[in-house]
């Protein structure tokens, strides 16, 4: 799995069993990092780890829920026990949650989405920082065009709030952690070919503003979404030494979709 850019770095990726997390884990492994693949579904994690191992890479599967602080503490403990260091944290785990108008969206719907997406990101970074401080490193937060550039997806109030919060967390911590040589950046994907829609309860049809784009809503590709691997390439770049002076940056990867729909 390793190539000419092989390193001895170690990366931890939450939500690593599928979608963008899986894409990031595979690309980071290709670049030579040992990868700790964290998620809630053991079978998916095992498949990713097997794929990395089969290609000659190093990987460890750890079952954990980012909204459960102790399970994250245990994930980092296992990371250090297995590999002895940590250089990269990819805070990717998240859900779409329920999309609905304000009249139908409940407080529990809102809390549940924020707890996983925003509080989970905070906990992921918080418990990774003590290990990153040993030699410096990189944190990459996976947010979204929703809550940063796109506000036309009516009904996505909870999701967009959690994603906007992730951007703020990343920028605040880029300043705070800079003196410890820890870089913090945030990527904001647009449409990506993943299965995240499977955990979406979409009851927003009644409040959606109908808009039709005859040539597709992604200027670069028409209607073809990004692949998880394309987002993974951006994450791997931000984690690499090639991005050594990039911190506090918000980077959109959406084929200019958000400029059309914002």
C-alpha positions, 0 to 999 in steps of 0.5 A, a space after each residue: 500500500 505504501 508508495 515513495 512518500 512512505 512515512 512512519 506517521 500514524 493517523 486516526 480516522 473517525 467514521 472510517 468504515 464507510 464513505 469519506 472516512 473510508 476514502 481518507 483511511 485508504 489514501 492515508 495508508 497509500 501515503 504510508 501512514 498507519 491508520 486507526 479506523 474508528 467507527 460504530 460498525 465492526 464489520 465495516 471497519 474490519 473490511 477497511 483494515 483488511 483492504 489496507 493490510 492486503 495492500 501491505 499497509 498498517 491498520 487497526 480497527 477500533 469500535 467506538 462512538 464519538 458521542 461516547 467520551 470513554 469509548 474515544 479515550 479507549 480508542 486513543 489508548 489502543 492507538 498508542 499501545 499499538 503504534 506508540 505515536 499519533 500524527 493525524 486526527 481526521 474528525 469525520 464521523 457524522 450523521 445527516 440526522 433529521 431534516 424537517 421544517 422548524 415546526 416539525 423538528 424536535 429538540 431531541 432531533 436537534 440535540 441528537 445531530 449536534 451531539 454526534 456531529 459537533 460534540 463528537 468532533 470536540 471530543 475527538 480533537 480534545 482527546 487526540 491533542 495530548 498525543 499530537 503535542 508530543 511531536 506536532 501534527 494535523 487535525 482535519 475536520 470534515 464539515 460540509 458546504 451546508 452551514 458554510 456556503 449553502 443555506 438553501 437546503 431548507 429543513 437542514 437546520 440541525 445539520 447545518 448548525 452542527 457543520 457551521 459549529 465544526 468550522 468555528 471549532 477548527 478555526 478557534 483551535 488552529 490559533 490555540 494549538 498553533 504554538 504546539 505545532 498542531 495544524 487544524 483545518 476543515 474541509 467542506 465537501 458538497 455532494 459526495 457519492 456515499 451512503 450517508 443518506 441512508 441515516 437521513 430522516 428527510 421530512 423537509 419536502 414541505 419547506 423545500 424551495 423548488 429550484 431546477 438547474 437544467 445543466 446540473 447543480 455542480 458546475 464542474 461535473 453537471 450532476 456527478 458527485 465527488 468520490 470519497 477518494 477525492 475528498 480523501 486526497 484533500 484530507 491526506 494533503 492537509 495531513 502531509 508535510 506539503 501543507 506544513 504552513 496551512 492552518 485555520 483554513 476552510 477548504 471547499 471540495 464541491 466542484 463549485 456547487 456551493 457558489 451556484 446554490 449559495 
